[in-house]
Amino acid sequence: MLLIAAGFALGVIVFQQLPVLPDSGWLLLLLPVLWCWWSCPRSGLPCAVAAGFFWGQISALASQPPSVPEAMLESVVLASGTIQDIPDIDPRRARFWFQTNHLQQGELQLTGNWRFRISWYGHSSRLVAGYKWVLPLRLKLAHGYRNPGGFDYVGWLYARQVIHTGYVKGEGVPAGRQWWSLDRLRQTLAEDIFLSGVSHRSGAVLSALLVGDRSALSREDKAVFAATGTSHLIAISGLHIGLVATLVYFLVQWGWRCFPQLCCRWPARVAAAPFAMFAALVYAAMAGFSIPTQRALIMLLIVMLGILFRRSADPARVLGLALLAVVLWDPLSVISAGFWLSFGAVAAILFLAHRGAGRFLWLWLQLGIFLALAPLLVWQQLPVSIFSPLVNLLAIPVFATLIVPLSMAAVVLQLVYLDLGQLLMSITGWLLDWVLVLLDAVALWSPVLRWEAVPVELLVFLGVTAAPTLWLMMKRSWHPLWQLSLFSILLLCLVLYAKRTPAPLPNHYRFTLMDVGQGLSVVVRTARHVLVFDAGPRFPSGFNTGSAVLLPYFESRGIRNIDKLILSHNDIDHIGGVPDLLQNLQVEETLSGEPSSPGLGSDVRRCVAGEIWWWDGVRFEILYPPAGADLEGNDASCVLKVSVGRDSVLITGDIERKGEEWLLKFAPDRLKNRIVVAAHHGSASSSSEEFVDAVWPRYVLFATGRGNRWGFPREEVVDRWHTTGASALSTATEGAIEFDLGEDEVARPISWHSSARRYWHN
């Protein structure tokens, strides 16, 4: 059963990699697949893979979110709907899911069922889940950054049946409320947690534990849990639902055995199963039936149904049934990290328990889970904490026996006797504060595992050695932990080898224009050096492209050091991501067109025209600004030329006509380049006809945000570059744009949007 379920899941995984949705006519092939499976049972595995592929297609065709007509995306539309889930509210804005059944724009009215992700800036009304509103919305198709190693925001929304985002433009009108809303109850409980006197930090964790609301967790706290390998403790999933179900199961068993006449009719273990299932269902409902909660609930229900119907099943069969049920219920779950981590942890537990790990089983289980999940965490670009087995060995009992039971008891008491419930909640918060202090200390001393530093030769050696050794261990029944260790090493070697992105050869370089929205960031990598030109924008909410775009990119490329950071000038859309870069990476040298900007440090040098250096056969030259010039703003921007052989790239920052005129006068012979990043995102104040004619590129690149309010790149600017025969590419449509350049290379752009596209991106 497990093999068939794994094959079915593999078919679904293959389907989720498709760039476009196949035509429904292909589903006719499902009939011969099912007939083959029925007539020839030995063909079960390949038929299961094919069936999984077609199930993925059936689900994708049946669950496509409805779209809004394009005409309604051009101006404000009046939407009537209901707030779903718990709104994420801070002093600057509120963000929430909005389920809409009526749209109106002038005389045009539509009725349907849409789900939007809405932001409301400067809101003054209290937003409560389950309340109905009539809101003036400005809608747009969902769009996210598209970069190597980056988070797929569009895919995350699509899995939640959302393909449009928007914001409230004007004043909303309340329109009543639903007579009953589970989300409203969850929001009330979350608010009561903070009113009970707990610290904001412990309140945020308790809110995540009890109602699945993680919006109050700070970035720093999330980083602490990730660094200590305890993120699963604050996400309602298998651990918490299993704890609640187990607690109820054994309590009901104990109470049932107190009445012998009841035991004569139904055994205590059978009678306790429905109560455990109901408790798990209630807890999952309190978490809003999130995707990880759905997986955990399905797995638990399968186990409890086996007890209820008095069927003893092999653990592998139970795991296979759970895997099949989860993939059937939600085929898109296979693209989430939680899917792999959940089943990886359960598989490790069942493997060690079934094969008999001997004494100290609890310790072996923690080590086994760590070994099983390490390759998956590396694959998903998540931190791997070597202290996590020890930390979880202590933290899980504390959460299981104290924090989770006490917090749930406090919630129940608040419904009956408010003061007593708040007292118990404050005691739980005090205990949690001490646990968080200890986790802070562990995170501070937790070393960073640099997997990318492992030489490829060592990976090949370990992989070749581990495979036959693992086979011998399985034959001779060695301790299961050793077997799991070798399997993990083999899988980790495969993951690291597959993720390797080799550095360019000498006399070659890789140029990447990152997709940072309305901003600029460029990464140039040679054989042994890395240069970053600008770091993209930062927003008032604290979100910045340094942590959201650049750090994941460097992680996926195995980059830990920046040899030179050049900041064109001090506009926030160019330097917004710098603080996070400086905090997480070692930067050897920083240059700037305006070096006096606060937050950049005191060791920032000014860019000076004429500065030249060579890295691995690649020439770097700063063309602008001139030495001694007292410039500010856009015309203070650094201009950099990178060249090897005949392939050269010109990065112009935000220079305007004044800067271009200086370059035409003092550096006309160095302006002709194969590739140019258009100045000031394609503004009409830059790219004069004389400058465009002097550069005469093969490709002109525009670093712009999709649908930006300035209309960049301006149409007349694009036409100006087109007159030279240049091909225009924009990060707004292409995502990150990459070139591999060198003496023997032909410049060909690689669009990350095209190379990593999935069917939900259309």
N, C-alpha and C positions, 0 to 999 in steps of 0.2 A: 504493500500500500504506500509506504513512504517513497519508494522509487517512482511509482506512478504519479503521486502528488508532486514530486520534485520535477518530473518531466512536464507535467501540466503547467507548473509555475514557470519552468524554463520557456515554454511556448508563449506564455503571457509576457515574459520579460523581453523576448525577441520582438514581439509585436510593439511593445512600448518604445522601441528604438526607431520605429519608422518615421521618416520625415514628413510623410503625407498619409492621409487616411485612405486605405484601398477602397475601391468600388465595392458595393454590396454584392455584386455578382460573384465575387470570389467565394462567398459563403456557400455556394453550391458544392464546392469541393468538400465541405464538411460531411456530406452524406456518404461518399465513398470511404472517407476516413473512418466513420462510425461503423460502416459495414465491414471494413477490413478488421477493425478491432473486435467486432462480434464474431466474425468467422475464423479469425486466427489470433487466439489469445496471446501467442508468443510475440506478436507485434505490438504489445501493449505500450511499451515505452515510446517508440516513435509516434504511435497514434496519439498518445497522451500529449506529446509535444505539439503535434498538429492541432489537436483539439484545444489546447491552451491558447495557441495563436488565434484560432477562429473565435474563441470565447472573448479574447481581448478585443477583437474587431466588433463582435456583437455588442459588447458592453459600450465600446466607444461610440458606435452608431446610435445606440439607444439612449445614451446619457449625455449627448452633446448639449451644452448649455445654450439656451435660446439667445439670439443676438438682437441687438437694437438696430433699427434701420439707420443707415449712415446719415440720413438727413437730420436725425435727432441728435447726432453727435456734434453738430455745428453750432448749436446755440443751447440756451437753457431749456430744460424740459421739466415739467411738473410731474412728480412721481408720488403715488400713494402706496404706502407699504408699512411694514412692521420691522422694528429693530430686533435683530436676532443675536443670540449669545450675549456675553457681557461686554459692554462697550469699553474700549481702551481710552481712558480719559487722562489728560494732563492739563496743566494751566494754559497751554498754547492751542491745543486742538483735541478733538475727540475723533476716534476712528471706530467704525462699527460695520457689521454686516446688515444689509438692508434688503428684505424680501419684498418685492414690488409686484403688484398685480394690475396696475393701471398707470399708463404714461400719457401725458397730454402736452402737445406743443401747438399752441394756437388752436386751430380747428381740427387738427389731426389728433385722434385719440386711439390708443391701442390697449387691448386687454390681453394679458398673458401671465407668465410666471418667470420673473427675472430675479437674479440675486446679484447685488452690487457690493463692492467694497468702497465705503464712503468715508471721506474725511470732512470734518466740520471745524473750520478754523475760527477762533475767537467766539466760540459758542457760549451762550449765557444760560441756556435752559438745562435742566437736569435730564440726562438721557437715561432711560430705563428700558431694559430688555422687555419685550412684549408689548410695548406702547406703539400705537399707530401714529404716523406723521404724514403730512403732505409737505414735501420738500422740493424746492427749486434746485435742480441738480445740473451740473455741467459734467457730462459723461465722456469717456474716451475708452478706446480699446486698451485692455491691460497691456502694459509694457514694462519690462525690467531690463537691467543691465545684462549684456550678453558678453561674457568674458571667459577665457579658460579658467577652470577651477571655481567659477562663481556660482552663486545660488540662483536656481531657476525659479524666479518669482512668479512668472507666468504659469509654469507647471504647478506650483504650489496653489495658486488661485484656481486653476482648472480642476484640480482634484477636489476642490470645494464648490464646484459648479459655478464659478465666476469667470467671466471673460471681459467684464467692463469694470472700471474703477471711476471714481468721480469725487466731486466735492460740492458742498452746499454753497450756493451763490445767492445770498439773500436771507430772508427770514422764513423759517419753517412754521407750520401750523399744526398743533396737536390735534389728533382725530380720534381720541379714545384709546382703549386698550383691550387686549384679549382678556376674556374672562378667566383664563388660566394660562400661566406660562411657567414652564420649568426654568427657563433662563432667568426670569424675574426672581424666582426663589433663590437661584444660585447667586444672583447679584446681591440680593438682600443678605444672604449668609456671608458673602465676601465683605460687604460693608460692615457687618456686625463684628467680624474678626478684628478690624482695625479700631472699632469703638470699644473693644474689651480691654484696652490698655497695653497691648503688646507693642513692641518696637516696630517701626515700619519694615525693618529687614525681616524679622521673624513673621510679621503679618503677611508679607509677600510670599514667604515660603508656605505658610499655613493655607493661604488662599489657593496656591498651586496644588497643595496636597488634598484639600477638601473639595474644591469646586472646579479644579482644572484651570484656574485663571492665572496665567503667568505674566500678565501685562505689568504687574507692579515690581517684578524682579528687575534689578539693575543689571547692566552689562557686566559689572564687576562681580556680582554674585553668580551670574551664569558662568563666568570664566572660572570662578573658584570651584564650582561643582564639576565643571569639565576637567579641570586640572587634577582633581582628586578622584576622578572616575566615579562620581556619585550623582551624576545628572539624572539617573533613573529614579533616585529617591524623591525628586520633586516633580516627576511626570507620572500622572496616574496611568499605570499600565499593568503589566502582569504581576509585578511584585505587590502592589497595593491591593488590587482586586483579589489576588490570591490570599493575601493576609486577612482581608475582611471575610472572604468566603471560608477560609480555614478556621478563623475564630468562631464564626457563627456555627460552622459544621460541628466543631467539638463541643461547643456550649449546648447545642441542641441534643447531641448524643448523650452528654452527661445528664441533662434534664430528662430525656426520654427513658434512660435506664432507671430513673427513680420510680417508674411506673411499670412494673413487670407485666401487667395485663396488656399494655400497649406494645411491649416488646414481643409478646406472643403473636400479635397481628402483623406488625411490621418491624423488622430488625432496626436497631437504632441507627446504624450506618446508612440504611436506605431511607429512613424517615428524615434524616438530617439533610439529605441532598437537596430537596426542594427549597428548604430554608436558606441554604448556602447559595443556591442559584438566585433566589430572590434578593438576598443581600448584595450579591455581586451586581445584579441588574440595577438596583437602587443606586449603588455607588457609581456605576458607569453613567447612569442618568445624571447624577450630580456633577459629573465631569463633562456633561454636555455631549456624551457619546462621541468623543473625539476619535480620530482614526486609530491611535495606539490603544485606546480603551476598547474599541470594537474588536481589535485583534485579540486582546487579552480575554475579553468576555466570551468570544467564540471558543477559544481554547479551553476555558474553564467549563463552559456549558457541556462540551463534548466529554470531558472527564466526569462531570457530575451525572450526565445521562448514562454513562457506563455503570456508575454505582447504582443509579436509580433502577435500571433494568437488569442489574445483577450480572453484568457482562464483564468478565475480566479480560482485558486486552493487552497485547504486547505494547510497551511504551512507544516503540517505533511506529506501530499502527495508529496509536492515538496522535502522535505528532504528525503523521501523514494526513489523517483526517482533519486535524486543525489547520494544517497548511492548505489543504484543498478547500476547506470551508472559507478561510480568509481570502484566498485568491478569487474564489467564485463570488464572494460578497463584494469585494473591492479590488478589481484587477489593477487599478492604479497604485495600490499600496506597495507594489514591488519596486517602485522607483524611490521609495522613502528609506532613509537610513534606519528608522525605527523598525521596519519590517525585518531587515537583515539582523539587527541587533537582538530583537525579540526571539526570533527562531534560532539564532546562533546560541544565545544563552540557554534556551530550553534544551536544545540538542546536546550541549555540553553537559548539562545537569543529568539528562536521561542517560547519556553514554556512561558517565562515571558511576551513577547509581545502579544502573543495570548490570554493569560489569563488575561491580563490587570494588570500590576504592579502598576498602579496609577501614582501619581505625582513622580517627581524625577526619571523618567524611566531610564535615563542614569546612575545614581548611582546604581539603582537596577540591571541593566544589568551587570555592572562591578562586583558587589558582586555575582551575579548569575553565571557568568563565572568562577569566582574564586572558588565558591563552587562546580561547576560541574567538574572542571578540577583537583581539589585537589586530589581526589582518583586516577585519571588517572596518575597524576604526581608521586604519591607515588608508584603506580604499576610499572611505568617505571623507577623508581629510579632517578627521576629528582627533583631538588630543588623546594620547595613550599615556596613562599614569602608571608608573611601575609600583606606586604605593597603593593602587586601588584594591588589590586583594586584602591587604592588611586593614586599610581604611574601611572597606565594606564588611570585613569580619567583625568590626566593632560597631559600625554605623547601622548596619541592617538590624541587628538585635535591638539597638536603641530606638530606631524608628518603629520596629515591629511591635515591641512590647511596651513602649512608653508614648512616643510622640503621636503615632497614628491612632491608637486606641483612646488616649486622653483627649486629643483634638476632636475625634468623632463623638466621644461622650459629652464634651463641652457643647458641641452643636446641638445634640439632643436635649441637654439640660437648658440651653438657651430658649428652646421652644416651650419648656415647662416652667422653669424658674430662672428668669433672666440673670439675676445677680449671681447665683451659684454657677451658672454656665459661664459667665464672663470671668469669674474668679478662676475657674478651672482652665479657661483659655489663656488667661494671663500667666498662670503657672506653667502651662505648656510652652508659651512663648519665651518665658525666662529660661526654661531648659533648652529650648532650641537656640537661644542666643549663645549659650555656652558651647553647644555643638558647632555652631557656625564659627565661633572663635577658634576652635580646634581645627576645623577645616581650613580656615585662613592660614594657620601656621603650617599645615601640611602643604597647601598650595604654594606657599612662599618658598619652601625648601624642595618642592618637587622638581626634579631635573627634566629638561626638555629633551626628548628622544629625537635625535636627528637621523631619521631613517634614510634620508636622501644622501647622507654621507657614506653609506655602505657601498664599497666598490662593486661594480658589476661582476667582476671575477669571483668575488666572495659569494655573491648571490648564486651564481651558477654552481659553484662548488657545494654550497649548502643544500641547494635543491637536488643535485645529483646524488649527494650522500644521503639525504633524508628519505628519499623515495624507497630505495631497497631496504634501508634500516627499518622503516615503518612497516614494510611488508613482512620482514622477519619477526618484528615484535608482535604483529597481529597473529602470526602463525604460532608463536611460542607463548602467547598469553602473558605478556609482561604487564606490569602495573598500568592500568588505563591512563594514568596521568602522563606517563612517559609516551604512550602512544599518541595521546592528544597533543603533547608538546611537539613531537616530530611532525605531526600533521599540520600544526599551526606554523611551524618553521617553513615547511614546504609551501603552504598557502601564502605566507608572508613574502617569501622569495618570488613567487609568481606575481603577486600584487605589485611589489616594488619594481620588478623587471618590466611589467606592463605599463607602469606609471612613469617610467624613466623618460625624460625629455632631454636628450643629449645636448650639451652646449654646442654652439657653432664651432667649426674647424678654424684654425688660424687663417687669417686673411678673409674671414667671413664674419657676418654679424646678422643678428635677428632683430628686426625693427617691429615693435608692436604699438600701435595706437590704441589705447584702451578705451572702452566704452564707459565713460563716466558721466553720461548725460550732458548737460550744458556746462562743460568745463573742459579741461585738458590734462592728459597724462600720457606720457610716452615712456616706454621701456626699451632700451637698446642693450643687447647682450652680445658680448664677444666670447672668445674661447674661455677666458678666465676673469672677465670683469663685467660689471653691471652698472649702467647709467640710467637714472630716472630723471625725466624732464617733466616737472610739475606733478602734482598729486591729486588733482581733481577737487571737487567742491565739498563744503561742509554746510549743514543745514541747522537752523535754530534748535531743532529737536535733539541735536547731538549726532545724528546719523551722518557719516562721512564716507567717502569712497576710499579713504586710506584703509579702513578696516573691512569695508564691504566688497571692494574690488581688488585693490592692490595686494593686500596680505594673502587672500586666497589664491591669487595668481602666483605669487612668489612661492607659496606652499606647494602648489601643483607643479611648479617648475624646479623645486628643490633649491630655491635661492634664499640664502640667509643673510647675505651682506650686500650692501649697496656701496660701490666704490665712489660714486660721485652722484650727488643730488643737485640738480639745477632747477631753481625756481625762477621762472621768467620774471614775475613781478608779484605784487602783494594782493592782487584780487583774490577773494575768497574762493572763487571757482577754480583757482590754480594752486592754492596752498592749503585748502581745507583739510586734506588728508595727511598733512605733514606730521602733526603730533602723534598720531597712531603709528606712523612709520618709524619715527624716532624712538617710540616706546618699545617697539617689538623687533626692530632690526638694527644692526650695527651699520651706521652711516659714516664712512671714512672722511668725506669732505662735502661741504655744502657751498654752492654758489647761488647768487641771486642778483637780479637787476635792481632790487631795493633791499639791501641786506639789513636795514634797520628795523625790519618788521618785528614786533613783539612775539615771543613764542618760538622764534627760530634759533635762539641761542646767540652767544657772543662771538662764535668762531666762524661766522658766515662771511665769505669773501664776496666781493662784487664781481660780476661778469665784466670782462674787459675785452674788447675787440682785439684780435691778434693772438690770443692765447691758444696754443696748439699742444696736443698730446697724442701719443700713439698707444693703442692697446692691441696686442696680438695681431699686428699688421693692419689695423683699422685706424684711420686718421680722424681726429676730432678737432674742430676749429670753431671758436666763438667769433662770429662776424660783427656782433653788435651787442651792447652799446659802446660808443667810443670812450677811451680813457679820459677821466676828468670831467665828463659831461654830468651836469646836475639835472637829471631827468626824473620824472615821477609818472606814475600811472602806466598806461598802456605803452607809451613810447619809451619806457625804461626797460621793456622786455628784453631778455636775452634772446639772441638768435644763434642757433647751433647748426653746423653742417657736419654730417657724418659721411665718410666716403671710403671706398676701397675700389681701386681700379676705376671703371667708368660708372659704377653704381654709387650714387650719392643721394642723401636725404637732407632736406632743408626744413628745420623746425623753427617757425617764426614767432611763436608766442602770440602776443596781442598787439604787435607793432601796428601803427597806423601810417598815414601818408608821410609824416615827418620822418619816421624811422626808415620807411622805404626810400625816400629821397636821399637820405644819407648813404644807404647801401648802394643805390644806383650811382652815386657820385664817387664813393671811396672803395667799393668792392664789387664793381660790375662784372669782373672776370670770374668771380666765385659764386655768382648767383644761379648759373645754369645747373639744374639738378634733375635727376630722373624722377624723384618723388618729392613733393612739397606738402607740408601741413599748412593749409591756408590760414593766414593771420586772422586773429580775432573771430574765429568760428565762422568766417564767411561774411563778416559785416561789410556794409557798403563804404565804411570809413577806411577800409584797407583794400589790398589787391588792386592797385591802380593799373591802368593799361600798360604803362611803361614798365612797372615791376613784373607784371604777368609775362610780358614779351621777353624780359631779361631772364626769367626763370625757365620758361618754355619746357614744362615737365611732361613726363609720360602719364603720371598719375597725380591728381590733386586730392588731398584728403581733408574732410571737414569734421572737426570734433564738435558735434552739436547734440542737443537733446531733442528727442522726438516731440514735435508739436510745441517747440519753445515759443514763448510769447513775443520774441523779437523777430521771428520769421527767418532765422539763420538756418542755412546759408541763403543770402538774398539771391533772388533769381538773376539779377543783372550781373552779380559776381560770378555765379556758376557759368553764365553765358560767356563771360570774359575769359574764363579759363578754358572753356570749350573751344574758343577760337584758335587756341594753340594746338588743338588736337588732343588735349589731355582728357583722360577718363576720370570722372568725378565719383568719389566714394565718400559716404557719410556714415559715421558711427550710429546715427539715428536709425538707419536701415540695415546696416551690415554688422552691427555689433563691433567687437574688437577687430581691427584690420592688421594683418601680420604679413611681413615680407621676410624671406630668407635671401640675403644679398651677399655677393662675393665676386671674386675675380672670374669664376667660371659659372656663375648663376645667372639665370634669366629672371628678371623681376616679375613675379606673379603674385597678386594679392590673395591672401587667404581670409575669407570672410567667416568669422566665428558664427554668425547667425546661420549661414548656409551649411557649414561643416558640422554643426552641432544641433541642427534643427530637429524638432519633434513635431508630430502632427498637431499638437495643441498650440504650437506657435503660429499657426496659420490663422 
